[in-house]
Amino acid sequence: MVAAIALANGLNANYLRRWIKERREQAAGGGVAELVVAKMPAPSALVPVVIQAPEDVVSGDIRLDIRRGPTTVQLAWPVDHAAMLGVVLKELLR
């Protein structure tokens, strides 16, 4: 839950957990504490990255079982299209 809230607000989940812990410790001490949340700055530019497959890549399939609640999705994806698998997984796991 904390990770989802952090992601939705552009925060690092570890920072948010630490802030929650510190706030609880301050509240337990009896003092009034002020919680300040700072957003991480957005990157000013995206840097293109080109990934080249090594020459010795074995062709075949990437096999995955994805479970969400009672639903299981089984994927067999060609290794030579692994980059597109990342796009599909991002949409499936939203």
C-alpha positions in Angstrom: 0.0 0.0 0.0 2.8 2.4 0.9 4.6 1.6 -2.4 1.5 2.3 -4.4 0.9 5.7 -2.7 4.6 6.6 -3.2 4.5 5.6 -6.9 1.3 7.6 -7.5 2.9 10.7 -6.0 6.4 10.3 -7.6 8.1 9.4 -4.4 10.6 6.8 -3.4 8.8 4.2 -1.3 11.7 3.8 1.0 11.7 7.5 1.8 7.9 7.4 2.4 8.3 4.4 4.8 11.0 6.3 6.7 8.9 9.4 7.0 6.0 7.4 8.3 8.2 5.7 10.8 9.7 9.0 12.0 6.2 10.6 12.2 5.0 7.7 14.4 8.1 8.0 16.6 7.5 11.7 17.0 3.8 11.2 17.8 4.6 8.6 20.4 7.0 11.0 22.1 4.1 13.3 22.8 5.4 16.3 20.7 3.6 17.8 17.8 5.4 17.0 14.6 5.2 18.5 11.2 5.5 16.1 8.3 7.1 17.6 5.2 7.0 15.7 1.9 9.4 16.7 -0.8 8.9 15.4 -4.4 11.9 14.2 -6.3 12.6 16.4 -9.2 11.6 15.2 -12.6 14.4 14.4 -15.0 15.1 17.3 -17.4 15.6 15.1 -20.4 15.4 11.4 -21.3 18.6 9.7 -22.5 18.1 7.2 -25.3 19.5 3.8 -24.5 20.3 1.2 -27.2 20.6 -2.4 -26.0 22.3 -4.8 -28.4 22.0 -8.5 -27.9 25.2 -10.4 -27.6 26.1 -12.5 -30.6 25.9 -15.8 -28.6 22.2 -15.4 -27.6 20.3 -18.6 -27.8 17.0 -18.3 -29.5 14.0 -19.7 -27.7 11.2 -18.5 -25.4 11.0 -16.6 -22.2 8.4 -18.4 -20.1 6.6 -16.6 -17.3 3.7 -17.4 -14.9 2.1 -14.2 -13.6 -0.3 -14.6 -10.6 -2.7 -11.9 -9.5 -5.2 -13.1 -7.0 -7.0 -16.1 -8.4 -5.9 -15.4 -11.9 -2.8 -16.9 -13.5 -1.4 -15.8 -16.9 1.2 -18.0 -18.6 3.4 -16.4 -21.2 5.8 -17.9 -23.7 7.6 -15.0 -25.5 10.3 -15.2 -28.1 13.7 -14.1 -26.8 14.3 -12.0 -29.9 11.3 -9.8 -29.0 12.2 -9.4 -25.3 12.0 -5.6 -25.4 8.3 -5.8 -26.4 7.7 -8.2 -23.5 8.6 -5.4 -21.1 5.9 -3.2 -22.6 3.3 -5.9 -22.3 4.3 -6.7 -18.7 4.1 -3.1 -17.7 0.5 -3.0 -18.9 -0.5 -6.3 -17.4 0.9 -5.5 -14.0 -0.8 -2.1 -13.6 
